[in-house]
Amino acid sequence: MKDTRYDEFRSSILRTLLFIILIMSFDTISQEQHQPAYENEEAITFKTQDNQQVAAFSGFITVPENRTQASSRTIRVHYVRFPATTKKPGSPIVYLAGGPGGSGIKTAEYANFRFPLFMALREFGDVIALDQRGTGKSDQLPACQSGIYTSTDTPQTDLEITHLYQHAALKCAAFWQTQGYDIKGYTTEQSAEDLDDLRRHLKAKKLTLWGISYGTHLALAATKLMPNKLDKLVLASVEGLDQTVKLPARTDAYFARVQQVINTQPKAKALYPDIAALIRRVHKRLDTSPVKIQLTDKNGEKVGLLFQRWQMQRLASAMIADPHRGLKRLLALYRALDMGNVEPLQHIANRGYFSDNQISFRLMPFAMDIASGITQQRLAQVNQQSTTALLGAYLNFPMPQLQGVIAELDLGDTFRKAPVSDVSTLVLSGSLDGRTYPHSQLDAVRNFSDVTQVIIENAGHNLFMRSPQVTEVIKTFLAGKSVQTSNIRVPLVELY
């Protein structure tokens, strides 16, 4: 007769042993994930601004400041590595922040921002939040206060503003040189070389690059430098190698798309029947009659500012990137100024905008943009279009105004030539992106043989977290599967 008590006892023992083995297995994985795998790394608890925490590694690589100089000093390029959650990780996924000048590490830290996406991508490999040279933890460079000021009480022309910025640029270049910093080391080509050094540091055959805005500009440069060492590219809000300066006519086309959205919202349409005409009226009024507002200077003293058209164009350029952020407030500001109401503008001034009229620069974004530059053909287009365009030549200010001022920085037209690549590439574009435009983005990768573009309808420049579907599309792509959708629709922001 079968002894069921023995069978139950044996089953209990087996279950206990399996549980112990499972726990030991997880503990081994956990211990492996908490052990530095590469040189110059230390285990850390990574904390976001809203106090989310995860085990990670802080590390750095040491690279020449300027690889074209044999005697160049070395600098450190820092990163945070979030280890993969799979037993068979693929290529490391390196996040490239925008700007230029943005910090990859800070991007992961920001509250209610992209941290969940960093975590989600760990199922495919280590995820690296990189602080490119001259940014975040990799920035040991002093900012330059030029000692040159724009006027607070006298109207100034576009040409006068350009000359002031060019003079300030020359003074700052001299300042950094006297401080021992080689500005020729802060170019996109040098940063692309850093990516290959990082790949070797991580002992990886290939990298997957995940970037946004300027980060995609860097990724495209990497396709030229290390074409056989890239696994996949995830590019959002793409900026091509000759697209540092956007075409003003395409910015006008963006405002036309905004008008189409407004026309679908009866309340908004009643307020803004013709935004292009509204913008032109306000700019014309500011040209003939600049607005006087009050500022609080660094010493807490009240000072006056004559607010001019060029300042309004710069402000608008900073506010159109995302419809869910600044666009609604920008339209309301234009409407208020059109009605002679300066209170919204004064409110912006009270928050610290316009408080310092001294021209200053950070080295990395200053040098990167000038070095990437613009071809003469495109510059002619920009100059011609900016004479009539709504925002003139201010979308990417102070480029192209500083084009050629530091001649030795320019990387030349060979750098700006569109890359050719067979690397599998996912392009994510917001239909209401006010800084990089869907057609321009596709043009930037026109010589790529394996491109999938997904349009996020109603999204702007910062599109990653506008819908959970964006994360799912990226995961599908990284898994090597075919992306079946070409459009993701997100809720349309009310513009009234």
PALO-397226 format. One record per residue (C-alpha): x, y, z; residue number from 0. Coordinates in nm, 3 decimals, padded with zeros to 5 digits, always signed. Last residue first. Example, Ala and Ser with C-alpha at 12.3 -4.5 7.8 and 13.67 -1.06 7.14 Angstrom:
2
<lummar <+01.367, -00.106, +00.714>, 1>
<lummar <+01.230, -00.450, +00.780>, 0>
end
This chain:
496
<lummar <-00.746, +07.875, -02.502>, 495>
<lummar <-00.496, +07.633, -02.654>, 494>
<lummar <-00.647, +07.309, -02.523>, 493>
<lummar <-00.382, +07.037, -02.547>, 492>
<lummar <-00.454, +06.754, -02.789>, 491>
<lummar <-00.453, +06.410, -02.633>, 490>
<lummar <-00.190, +06.174, -02.777>, 489>
<lummar <-00.210, +05.992, -03.109>, 488>
<lummar <+00.055, +05.738, -03.205>, 487>
<lummar <+00.125, +05.695, -03.574>, 486>
<lummar <+00.339, +05.461, -03.788>, 485>
<lummar <+00.243, +05.142, -03.607>, 484>
<lummar <+00.363, +04.790, -03.684>, 483>
<lummar <+00.717, +04.817, -03.549>, 482>
<lummar <+00.887, +04.497, -03.669>, 481>
<lummar <+01.064, +04.307, -03.395>, 480>
<lummar <+01.430, +04.329, -03.301>, 479>
<lummar <+01.359, +04.352, -02.930>, 478>
<lummar <+01.495, +04.706, -02.941>, 477>
<lummar <+01.218, +04.802, -03.185>, 476>
<lummar <+00.942, +04.648, -02.977>, 475>
<lummar <+01.082, +04.818, -02.667>, 474>
<lummar <+01.090, +05.157, -02.843>, 473>
<lummar <+00.731, +05.111, -02.964>, 472>
<lummar <+00.621, +05.010, -02.613>, 471>
<lummar <+00.782, +05.318, -02.461>, 470>
<lummar <+00.605, +05.541, -02.712>, 469>
<lummar <+00.279, +05.358, -02.645>, 468>
<lummar <+00.294, +05.471, -02.281>, 467>
<lummar <+00.213, +05.820, -02.418>, 466>
<lummar <+00.357, +06.172, -02.381>, 465>
<lummar <+00.661, +06.035, -02.198>, 464>
<lummar <+00.909, +06.031, -02.486>, 463>
<lummar <+00.777, +06.338, -02.670>, 462>
<lummar <+00.992, +06.631, -02.565>, 461>
<lummar <+00.979, +06.819, -02.897>, 460>
<lummar <+00.602, +06.833, -02.932>, 459>
<lummar <+00.317, +06.583, -02.931>, 458>
<lummar <-00.015, +06.634, -03.114>, 457>
<lummar <+00.036, +06.320, -03.328>, 456>
<lummar <+00.338, +06.112, -03.233>, 455>
<lummar <+00.478, +06.024, -03.575>, 454>
<lummar <+00.669, +05.696, -03.596>, 453>
<lummar <+00.952, +05.667, -03.846>, 452>
<lummar <+01.122, +05.333, -03.919>, 451>
<lummar <+01.456, +05.357, -04.098>, 450>
<lummar <+01.674, +05.083, -04.249>, 449>
<lummar <+01.867, +05.210, -04.553>, 448>
<lummar <+01.984, +05.542, -04.410>, 447>
<lummar <+02.068, +05.806, -04.670>, 446>
<lummar <+01.761, +06.019, -04.595>, 445>
<lummar <+01.842, +06.023, -04.224>, 444>
<lummar <+01.844, +06.402, -04.179>, 443>
<lummar <+01.564, +06.438, -04.437>, 442>
<lummar <+01.336, +06.234, -04.213>, 441>
<lummar <+01.397, +06.481, -03.932>, 440>
<lummar <+01.339, +06.779, -04.159>, 439>
<lummar <+01.002, +06.639, -04.261>, 438>
<lummar <+00.901, +06.581, -03.897>, 437>
<lummar <+01.015, +06.925, -03.771>, 436>
<lummar <+01.271, +07.009, -03.507>, 435>
<lummar <+01.209, +07.307, -03.279>, 434>
<lummar <+00.832, +07.360, -03.257>, 433>
<lummar <+00.740, +06.991, -03.243>, 432>
<lummar <+00.366, +06.976, -03.314>, 431>
<lummar <+00.371, +06.651, -03.518>, 430>
<lummar <+00.617, +06.499, -03.271>, 429>
<lummar <+00.874, +06.274, -03.435>, 428>
<lummar <+01.024, +05.940, -03.328>, 427>
<lummar <+01.284, +05.793, -03.563>, 426>
<lummar <+01.385, +05.427, -03.514>, 425>
<lummar <+01.708, +05.322, -03.685>, 424>
<lummar <+01.862, +04.989, -03.787>, 423>
<lummar <+02.220, +05.070, -03.885>, 422>
<lummar <+02.259, +05.062, -04.265>, 421>
<lummar <+02.420, +05.405, -04.277>, 420>
<lummar <+02.506, +05.700, -04.501>, 419>
<lummar <+02.559, +06.029, -04.322>, 418>
<lummar <+02.434, +06.368, -04.446>, 417>
<lummar <+02.729, +06.599, -04.517>, 416>
<lummar <+02.785, +06.839, -04.226>, 415>
<lummar <+03.121, +06.687, -04.129>, 414>
<lummar <+03.248, +06.719, -04.485>, 413>
<lummar <+03.111, +07.073, -04.489>, 412>
<lummar <+03.358, +07.195, -04.231>, 411>
<lummar <+03.425, +07.123, -03.863>, 410>
<lummar <+03.433, +07.494, -03.774>, 409>
<lummar <+03.632, +07.565, -03.456>, 408>
<lummar <+03.932, +07.732, -03.621>, 407>
<lummar <+03.709, +08.008, -03.759>, 406>
<lummar <+03.582, +08.136, -03.424>, 405>
<lummar <+03.348, +08.402, -03.568>, 404>
<lummar <+03.260, +08.179, -03.864>, 403>
<lummar <+02.892, +08.142, -03.772>, 402>
<lummar <+02.819, +08.343, -03.458>, 401>
<lummar <+02.490, +08.492, -03.587>, 400>
<lummar <+02.387, +08.153, -03.727>, 399>
<lummar <+02.350, +08.075, -03.441>, 398>
<lummar <+02.313, +08.288, -03.129>, 397>
<lummar <+02.019, +08.219, -03.154>, 396>
<lummar <+01.865, +07.895, -03.277>, 395>
<lummar <+01.507, +08.017, -03.329>, 394>
<lummar <+01.623, +08.380, -03.361>, 393>
<lummar <+01.675, +08.426, -03.735>, 392>
<lummar <+01.336, +08.587, -03.799>, 391>
<lummar <+01.070, +08.453, -03.565>, 390>
<lummar <+00.776, +08.518, -03.798>, 389>
<lummar <+00.977, +08.477, -04.119>, 388>
<lummar <+01.009, +08.771, -04.361>, 387>
<lummar <+01.379, +08.862, -04.351>, 386>
<lummar <+01.459, +08.522, -04.197>, 385>
<lummar <+01.393, +08.340, -04.525>, 384>
<lummar <+01.681, +08.501, -04.717>, 383>
<lummar <+01.931, +08.467, -04.435>, 382>
<lummar <+01.832, +08.108, -04.366>, 381>
<lummar <+01.852, +08.010, -04.733>, 380>
<lummar <+02.194, +08.174, -04.773>, 379>
<lummar <+02.309, +07.992, -04.458>, 378>
<lummar <+02.191, +07.664, -04.612>, 377>
<lummar <+02.408, +07.713, -04.918>, 376>
<lummar <+02.701, +07.836, -04.711>, 375>
<lummar <+02.689, +07.522, -04.501>, 374>
<lummar <+02.610, +07.559, -04.131>, 373>
<lummar <+02.802, +07.523, -03.806>, 372>
<lummar <+02.882, +07.201, -03.625>, 371>
<lummar <+03.178, +07.382, -03.468>, 370>
<lummar <+02.975, +07.691, -03.373>, 369>
<lummar <+02.708, +07.473, -03.212>, 368>
<lummar <+02.953, +07.258, -03.017>, 367>
<lummar <+03.170, +07.552, -02.904>, 366>
<lummar <+02.898, +07.758, -02.736>, 365>
<lummar <+02.712, +07.452, -02.606>, 364>
<lummar <+03.033, +07.328, -02.436>, 363>
<lummar <+03.184, +07.658, -02.321>, 362>
<lummar <+02.891, +07.808, -02.133>, 361>
<lummar <+02.831, +08.165, -02.251>, 360>
<lummar <+02.752, +08.510, -02.113>, 359>
<lummar <+02.618, +08.836, -02.255>, 358>
<lummar <+02.533, +09.078, -01.973>, 357>
<lummar <+02.165, +09.175, -01.988>, 356>
<lummar <+02.081, +08.995, -01.664>, 355>
<lummar <+01.723, +09.008, -01.537>, 354>
<lummar <+01.565, +08.927, -01.877>, 353>
<lummar <+01.370, +08.638, -01.716>, 352>
<lummar <+01.379, +08.637, -01.338>, 351>
<lummar <+01.025, +08.532, -01.247>, 350>
<lummar <+00.919, +08.898, -01.226>, 349>
<lummar <+01.003, +08.937, -01.596>, 348>
<lummar <+00.751, +08.666, -01.685>, 347>
<lummar <+00.488, +08.843, -01.474>, 346>
<lummar <+00.577, +09.173, -01.645>, 345>
<lummar <+00.506, +09.009, -01.980>, 344>
<lummar <+00.170, +08.886, -01.852>, 343>
<lummar <+00.092, +09.240, -01.723>, 342>
<lummar <+00.186, +09.420, -02.046>, 341>
<lummar <-00.172, +09.465, -02.173>, 340>
<lummar <-00.182, +09.676, -02.490>, 339>
<lummar <-00.438, +09.454, -02.663>, 338>
<lummar <-00.174, +09.307, -02.897>, 337>
<lummar <+00.047, +09.260, -02.595>, 336>
<lummar <-00.226, +09.050, -02.429>, 335>
<lummar <-00.282, +08.842, -02.744>, 334>
<lummar <+00.091, +08.776, -02.782>, 333>
<lummar <+00.114, +08.670, -02.417>, 332>
<lummar <-00.190, +08.441, -02.448>, 331>
<lummar <-00.028, +08.273, -02.748>, 330>
<lummar <+00.292, +08.225, -02.553>, 329>
<lummar <+00.110, +08.086, -02.250>, 328>
<lummar <-00.063, +07.821, -02.466>, 327>
<lummar <+00.265, +07.736, -02.639>, 326>
<lummar <+00.479, +07.697, -02.328>, 325>
<lummar <+00.422, +07.345, -02.199>, 324>
<lummar <+00.165, +07.113, -02.357>, 323>
<lummar <+00.233, +07.249, -02.708>, 322>
<lummar <+00.605, +07.172, -02.678>, 321>
<lummar <+00.903, +07.346, -02.839>, 320>
<lummar <+00.727, +07.679, -02.889>, 319>
<lummar <+00.840, +07.862, -02.574>, 318>
<lummar <+01.213, +07.923, -02.630>, 317>
<lummar <+01.165, +08.058, -02.981>, 316>
<lummar <+00.887, +08.284, -02.852>, 315>
<lummar <+01.126, +08.440, -02.600>, 314>
<lummar <+01.388, +08.498, -02.869>, 313>
<lummar <+01.129, +08.659, -03.098>, 312>
<lummar <+01.006, +08.876, -02.811>, 311>
<lummar <+01.362, +08.985, -02.736>, 310>
<lummar <+01.414, +09.079, -03.101>, 309>
<lummar <+01.092, +09.284, -03.091>, 308>
<lummar <+01.199, +09.498, -02.798>, 307>
<lummar <+01.144, +09.522, -02.423>, 306>
<lummar <+01.287, +09.850, -02.289>, 305>
<lummar <+01.393, +09.741, -01.942>, 304>
<lummar <+01.373, +09.944, -01.621>, 303>
<lummar <+01.556, +09.875, -01.298>, 302>
<lummar <+01.440, +09.789, -00.947>, 301>
<lummar <+01.726, +09.702, -00.714>, 300>
<lummar <+01.760, +09.359, -00.555>, 299>
<lummar <+02.135, +09.353, -00.606>, 298>
<lummar <+02.112, +09.097, -00.885>, 297>
<lummar <+01.863, +09.316, -01.071>, 296>
<lummar <+01.488, +09.333, -01.024>, 295>
<lummar <+01.317, +09.417, -01.351>, 294>
<lummar <+01.044, +09.664, -01.449>, 293>
<lummar <+00.881, +09.686, -01.791>, 292>
<lummar <+00.881, +09.942, -02.075>, 291>
<lummar <+00.743, +09.818, -02.407>, 290>
<lummar <+00.912, +09.899, -02.738>, 289>
<lummar <+00.710, +10.130, -02.969>, 288>
<lummar <+00.803, +10.109, -03.339>, 287>
<lummar <+00.970, +09.769, -03.339>, 286>
<lummar <+00.749, +09.640, -03.058>, 285>
<lummar <+00.440, +09.739, -03.258>, 284>
<lummar <+00.568, +09.556, -03.566>, 283>
<lummar <+00.641, +09.246, -03.359>, 282>
<lummar <+00.293, +09.255, -03.206>, 281>
<lummar <+00.123, +09.292, -03.544>, 280>
<lummar <+00.333, +09.014, -03.699>, 279>
<lummar <+00.245, +08.772, -03.419>, 278>
<lummar <-00.127, +08.844, -03.451>, 277>
<lummar <-00.116, +08.807, -03.830>, 276>
<lummar <+00.049, +08.467, -03.794>, 275>
<lummar <-00.195, +08.372, -03.519>, 274>
<lummar <-00.502, +08.425, -03.739>, 273>
<lummar <-00.842, +08.348, -03.579>, 272>
<lummar <-00.682, +08.334, -03.234>, 271>
<lummar <-00.936, +08.408, -02.960>, 270>
<lummar <-01.244, +08.279, -03.143>, 269>
<lummar <-01.041, +07.988, -03.281>, 268>
<lummar <-00.935, +07.894, -02.927>, 267>
<lummar <-01.296, +07.877, -02.811>, 266>
<lummar <-01.402, +07.681, -03.120>, 265>
<lummar <-01.117, +07.425, -03.094>, 264>
<lummar <-01.053, +07.257, -03.431>, 263>
<lummar <-00.931, +07.587, -03.578>, 262>
<lummar <-00.663, +07.604, -03.312>, 261>
<lummar <-00.516, +07.278, -03.439>, 260>
<lummar <-00.498, +07.415, -03.794>, 259>
<lummar <-00.340, +07.731, -03.656>, 258>
<lummar <-00.072, +07.522, -03.486>, 257>
<lummar <+00.002, +07.359, -03.822>, 256>
<lummar <+00.044, +07.707, -03.975>, 255>
<lummar <+00.277, +07.797, -03.687>, 254>
<lummar <+00.489, +07.496, -03.782>, 253>
<lummar <+00.497, +07.610, -04.145>, 252>
<lummar <+00.641, +07.941, -04.023>, 251>
<lummar <+00.910, +07.743, -03.841>, 250>
<lummar <+00.974, +07.561, -04.167>, 249>
<lummar <+01.027, +07.894, -04.340>, 248>
<lummar <+01.283, +07.989, -04.075>, 247>
<lummar <+01.506, +07.693, -04.174>, 246>
<lummar <+01.664, +07.541, -03.863>, 245>
<lummar <+02.025, +07.615, -03.767>, 244>
<lummar <+02.203, +07.312, -03.623>, 243>
<lummar <+02.047, +07.130, -03.919>, 242>
<lummar <+02.353, +07.040, -04.125>, 241>
<lummar <+02.437, +06.729, -03.921>, 240>
<lummar <+02.069, +06.652, -03.879>, 239>
<lummar <+01.866, +06.724, -03.565>, 238>
<lummar <+01.618, +06.448, -03.489>, 237>
<lummar <+01.329, +06.496, -03.247>, 236>
<lummar <+01.371, +06.141, -03.114>, 235>
<lummar <+01.636, +05.897, -03.235>, 234>
<lummar <+01.661, +05.534, -03.125>, 233>
<lummar <+01.966, +05.392, -03.304>, 232>
<lummar <+02.064, +05.024, -03.318>, 231>
<lummar <+02.379, +04.809, -03.300>, 230>
<lummar <+02.660, +05.055, -03.360>, 229>
<lummar <+03.022, +04.947, -03.392>, 228>
<lummar <+03.033, +04.898, -03.767>, 227>
<lummar <+02.968, +05.262, -03.850>, 226>
<lummar <+03.208, +05.403, -03.588>, 225>
<lummar <+03.303, +05.755, -03.701>, 224>
<lummar <+03.033, +05.818, -03.960>, 223>
<lummar <+02.749, +05.667, -03.758>, 222>
<lummar <+02.886, +05.855, -03.456>, 221>
<lummar <+02.807, +06.189, -03.622>, 220>
<lummar <+02.445, +06.076, -03.650>, 219>
<lummar <+02.444, +05.993, -03.277>, 218>
<lummar <+02.581, +06.338, -03.193>, 217>
<lummar <+02.305, +06.508, -03.392>, 216>
<lummar <+02.061, +06.267, -03.223>, 215>
<lummar <+02.177, +06.395, -02.882>, 214>
<lummar <+02.120, +06.750, -03.013>, 213>
<lummar <+01.747, +06.662, -03.025>, 212>
<lummar <+01.694, +06.332, -02.840>, 211>
<lummar <+01.915, +06.028, -02.813>, 210>
<lummar <+01.928, +05.652, -02.767>, 209>
<lummar <+02.247, +05.496, -02.904>, 208>
<lummar <+02.290, +05.119, -02.907>, 207>
<lummar <+02.654, +05.030, -02.869>, 206>
<lummar <+02.861, +04.757, -03.031>, 205>
<lummar <+03.137, +04.509, -02.955>, 204>
<lummar <+03.119, +04.596, -02.588>, 203>
<lummar <+03.405, +04.590, -02.341>, 202>
<lummar <+03.240, +04.876, -02.146>, 201>
<lummar <+03.561, +05.079, -02.170>, 200>
<lummar <+03.584, +04.995, -02.540>, 199>
<lummar <+03.233, +05.130, -02.596>, 198>
<lummar <+03.312, +05.436, -02.386>, 197>
<lummar <+03.614, +05.508, -02.605>, 196>
<lummar <+03.388, +05.480, -02.910>, 195>
<lummar <+03.142, +05.720, -02.749>, 194>
<lummar <+03.423, +05.961, -02.662>, 193>
<lummar <+03.519, +05.972, -03.030>, 192>
<lummar <+03.165, +06.094, -03.099>, 191>
<lummar <+03.220, +06.368, -02.841>, 190>
<lummar <+03.535, +06.480, -03.026>, 189>
<lummar <+03.341, +06.492, -03.354>, 188>
<lummar <+03.061, +06.690, -03.188>, 187>
<lummar <+03.308, +06.959, -03.088>, 186>
<lummar <+03.449, +07.069, -02.755>, 185>
<lummar <+03.819, +06.996, -02.802>, 184>
<lummar <+03.873, +07.309, -03.012>, 183>
<lummar <+03.782, +07.510, -02.700>, 182>
<lummar <+04.111, +07.409, -02.539>, 181>
<lummar <+04.091, +07.521, -02.178>, 180>
<lummar <+04.399, +07.671, -02.012>, 179>
<lummar <+04.235, +07.968, -01.835>, 178>
<lummar <+04.394, +08.205, -02.088>, 177>
<lummar <+04.226, +08.006, -02.367>, 176>
<lummar <+03.891, +08.019, -02.190>, 175>
<lummar <+03.910, +08.399, -02.166>, 174>
<lummar <+04.020, +08.439, -02.529>, 173>
<lummar <+03.719, +08.239, -02.649>, 172>
<lummar <+03.504, +08.449, -02.415>, 171>
<lummar <+03.626, +08.778, -02.562>, 170>
<lummar <+03.571, +08.653, -02.917>, 169>
<lummar <+03.219, +08.540, -02.834>, 168>
<lummar <+03.139, +08.873, -02.665>, 167>
<lummar <+03.238, +09.064, -02.980>, 166>
<lummar <+03.020, +08.832, -03.190>, 165>
<lummar <+02.732, +08.874, -02.947>, 164>
<lummar <+02.755, +09.254, -02.962>, 163>
<lummar <+02.782, +09.249, -03.341>, 162>
<lummar <+02.470, +09.034, -03.371>, 161>
<lummar <+02.272, +09.264, -03.140>, 160>
<lummar <+02.372, +09.565, -03.353>, 159>
<lummar <+02.270, +09.382, -03.670>, 158>
<lummar <+01.932, +09.289, -03.523>, 157>
<lummar <+01.875, +09.656, -03.439>, 156>
<lummar <+01.885, +09.804, -03.091>, 155>
<lummar <+01.635, +10.028, -02.910>, 154>
<lummar <+01.786, +10.210, -02.611>, 153>
<lummar <+01.695, +10.161, -02.244>, 152>
<lummar <+01.818, +09.818, -02.136>, 151>
<lummar <+02.103, +09.793, -02.386>, 150>
<lummar <+02.277, +09.461, -02.445>, 149>
<lummar <+02.585, +09.415, -02.234>, 148>
<lummar <+02.946, +09.312, -02.283>, 147>
<lummar <+03.149, +09.215, -01.975>, 146>
<lummar <+03.187, +08.868, -02.125>, 145>
<lummar <+03.081, +08.658, -01.828>, 144>
<lummar <+03.225, +08.321, -01.928>, 143>
<lummar <+03.117, +08.001, -01.759>, 142>
<lummar <+03.399, +07.805, -01.599>, 141>
<lummar <+03.462, +07.450, -01.723>, 140>
<lummar <+03.463, +07.146, -01.494>, 139>
<lummar <+03.168, +06.992, -01.678>, 138>
<lummar <+03.173, +06.613, -01.692>, 137>
<lummar <+02.942, +06.590, -01.389>, 136>
<lummar <+02.679, +06.777, -01.589>, 135>
<lummar <+02.805, +06.877, -01.935>, 134>
<lummar <+03.143, +06.968, -02.088>, 133>
<lummar <+03.211, +06.622, -02.227>, 132>
<lummar <+02.886, +06.427, -02.250>, 131>
<lummar <+02.720, +06.328, -01.924>, 130>
<lummar <+02.602, +05.980, -02.012>, 129>
<lummar <+02.307, +05.793, -01.860>, 128>
<lummar <+02.398, +05.437, -01.959>, 127>
<lummar <+02.139, +05.161, -01.978>, 126>
<lummar <+02.277, +04.809, -01.947>, 125>
<lummar <+02.090, +04.576, -02.179>, 124>
<lummar <+01.752, +04.481, -02.325>, 123>
<lummar <+01.541, +04.448, -02.008>, 122>
<lummar <+01.709, +04.766, -01.889>, 121>
<lummar <+01.495, +04.966, -02.134>, 120>
<lummar <+01.209, +04.998, -01.885>, 119>
<lummar <+01.427, +05.156, -01.617>, 118>
<lummar <+01.554, +05.439, -01.836>, 117>
<lummar <+01.195, +05.484, -01.955>, 116>
<lummar <+01.068, +05.513, -01.598>, 115>
<lummar <+01.335, +05.782, -01.530>, 114>
<lummar <+01.216, +06.001, -01.817>, 113>
<lummar <+01.035, +06.284, -01.634>, 112>
<lummar <+00.819, +06.299, -01.325>, 111>
<lummar <+01.107, +06.423, -01.110>, 110>
<lummar <+01.438, +06.479, -01.289>, 109>
<lummar <+01.714, +06.234, -01.193>, 108>
<lummar <+01.740, +06.046, -01.524>, 107>
<lummar <+01.771, +06.373, -01.714>, 106>
<lummar <+02.026, +06.491, -01.457>, 105>
<lummar <+02.248, +06.195, -01.549>, 104>
<lummar <+02.214, +06.262, -01.922>, 103>
<lummar <+02.308, +06.626, -01.874>, 102>
<lummar <+02.209, +06.881, -02.138>, 101>
<lummar <+02.465, +07.111, -02.297>, 100>
<lummar <+02.380, +07.089, -02.664>, 99>
<lummar <+02.094, +07.091, -02.590>, 98>
<lummar <+01.995, +06.729, -02.605>, 97>
<lummar <+02.094, +06.430, -02.395>, 96>
<lummar <+02.251, +06.114, -02.533>, 95>
<lummar <+02.140, +05.795, -02.357>, 94>
<lummar <+02.369, +05.497, -02.417>, 93>
<lummar <+02.212, +05.151, -02.446>, 92>
<lummar <+02.472, +04.880, -02.384>, 91>
<lummar <+02.444, +04.603, -02.646>, 90>
<lummar <+02.237, +04.301, -02.554>, 89>
<lummar <+02.191, +04.155, -02.207>, 88>
<lummar <+02.154, +03.781, -02.156>, 87>
<lummar <+02.057, +03.735, -01.790>, 86>
<lummar <+01.809, +04.022, -01.817>, 85>
<lummar <+01.768, +04.310, -01.572>, 84>
<lummar <+02.048, +04.512, -01.728>, 83>
<lummar <+02.259, +04.730, -01.503>, 82>
<lummar <+02.186, +05.104, -01.472>, 81>
<lummar <+02.516, +05.273, -01.549>, 80>
<lummar <+02.575, +05.634, -01.448>, 79>
<lummar <+02.821, +05.831, -01.657>, 78>
<lummar <+03.118, +06.065, -01.637>, 77>
<lummar <+03.359, +06.193, -01.902>, 76>
<lummar <+03.689, +06.285, -01.742>, 75>
<lummar <+03.944, +06.516, -01.899>, 74>
<lummar <+04.297, +06.473, -02.029>, 73>
<lummar <+04.549, +06.741, -02.127>, 72>
<lummar <+04.645, +06.767, -02.491>, 71>
<lummar <+05.010, +06.727, -02.585>, 70>
<lummar <+04.941, +06.521, -02.895>, 69>
<lummar <+04.686, +06.775, -03.015>, 68>
<lummar <+04.416, +06.659, -03.259>, 67>
<lummar <+04.258, +06.452, -02.981>, 66>
<lummar <+04.159, +06.761, -02.788>, 65>
<lummar <+04.048, +06.713, -02.428>, 64>
<lummar <+04.203, +06.367, -02.434>, 63>
<lummar <+03.988, +06.100, -02.266>, 62>
<lummar <+03.949, +05.948, -01.920>, 61>
<lummar <+03.638, +05.736, -01.871>, 60>
<lummar <+03.399, +05.766, -01.581>, 59>
<lummar <+03.179, +05.565, -01.350>, 58>
<lummar <+02.880, +05.569, -01.118>, 57>
<lummar <+02.709, +05.235, -01.084>, 56>
<lummar <+02.344, +05.159, -01.010>, 55>
<lummar <+02.107, +05.029, -00.743>, 54>
<lummar <+01.769, +05.202, -00.767>, 53>
<lummar <+01.587, +05.474, -00.578>, 52>
<lummar <+01.281, +05.691, -00.639>, 51>
<lummar <+01.308, +05.998, -00.419>, 50>
<lummar <+01.111, +06.253, -00.626>, 49>
<lummar <+01.437, +06.416, -00.734>, 48>
<lummar <+01.563, +06.075, -00.845>, 47>
<lummar <+01.808, +05.872, -00.640>, 46>
<lummar <+02.077, +05.633, -00.762>, 45>
<lummar <+02.214, +05.414, -00.487>, 44>
<lummar <+02.577, +05.376, -00.578>, 43>
<lummar <+02.829, +05.107, -00.668>, 42>
<lummar <+03.161, +05.244, -00.787>, 41>
<lummar <+03.315, +05.244, -01.132>, 40>
<lummar <+03.660, +05.356, -01.251>, 39>
<lummar <+03.732, +05.025, -01.423>, 38>
<lummar <+03.445, +04.800, -01.525>, 37>
<lummar <+03.213, +04.539, -01.375>, 36>
<lummar <+03.141, +04.706, -01.043>, 35>
<lummar <+02.956, +04.455, -00.822>, 34>
<lummar <+02.595, +04.530, -00.731>, 33>
<lummar <+02.450, +04.356, -01.035>, 32>
<lummar <+02.655, +04.045, -00.964>, 31>
<lummar <+02.530, +04.040, -00.604>, 30>
<lummar <+02.170, +04.067, -00.723>, 29>
<lummar <+02.220, +03.789, -00.978>, 28>
<lummar <+02.373, +03.569, -00.707>, 27>
<lummar <+02.088, +03.654, -00.467>, 26>
<lummar <+01.834, +03.567, -00.735>, 25>
<lummar <+01.999, +03.229, -00.786>, 24>
<lummar <+02.030, +03.170, -00.413>, 23>
<lummar <+01.659, +03.245, -00.370>, 22>
<lummar <+01.573, +03.005, -00.653>, 21>
<lummar <+01.795, +02.733, -00.512>, 20>
<lummar <+01.637, +02.776, -00.165>, 19>
<lummar <+01.286, +02.762, -00.315>, 18>
<lummar <+01.373, +02.452, -00.515>, 17>
<lummar <+01.509, +02.286, -00.199>, 16>
<lummar <+01.194, +02.373, -00.003>, 15>
<lummar <+00.969, +02.242, -00.281>, 14>
<lummar <+01.170, +01.920, -00.294>, 13>
<lummar <+01.147, +01.873, +00.084>, 12>
<lummar <+00.769, +01.929, +00.078>, 11>
<lummar <+00.729, +01.686, -00.209>, 10>
<lummar <+00.925, +01.421, -00.015>, 9>
<lummar <+00.709, +01.473, +00.296>, 8>
<lummar <+00.388, +01.452, +00.091>, 7>
<lummar <+00.512, +01.134, -00.077>, 6>
<lummar <+00.606, +00.985, +00.263>, 5>
<lummar <+00.262, +01.066, +00.405>, 4>
<lummar <+00.100, +00.909, +00.100>, 3>
<lummar <+00.250, +00.565, +00.184>, 2>
<lummar <+00.131, +00.342, -00.102>, 1>
<lummar <+00.000, +00.000, +00.000>, 0>
end
